[in-house]
Amino acid sequence: MIDGTVRSNIKIGSRVMVVQKEDQRTGNLTEGVVTRLLTNSKNHPRGIKVMLEDGVVGRVQEIL
């Protein structure tokens, strides 16, 4: 599995599983395709924040 905490692993158009802010306690994941990278730092311990095609914003947990 590719690490979702490293920005260089995530490209526009990548299919990913993200956790939304309101789902962080439950760990409920949402699948989608990345349209924007929102985290500017090279890595982030809880996952790089992205926006998906349907407008969902969350932190990448898995890259599919």
Secondary structure, 3 states (H helix, E strand, C coil): CECCCEHHHCCCCCEEEEECHHHCCCCCEEEEEEEEECCCCCECCCCCEEEECCCCEEEEEEEC
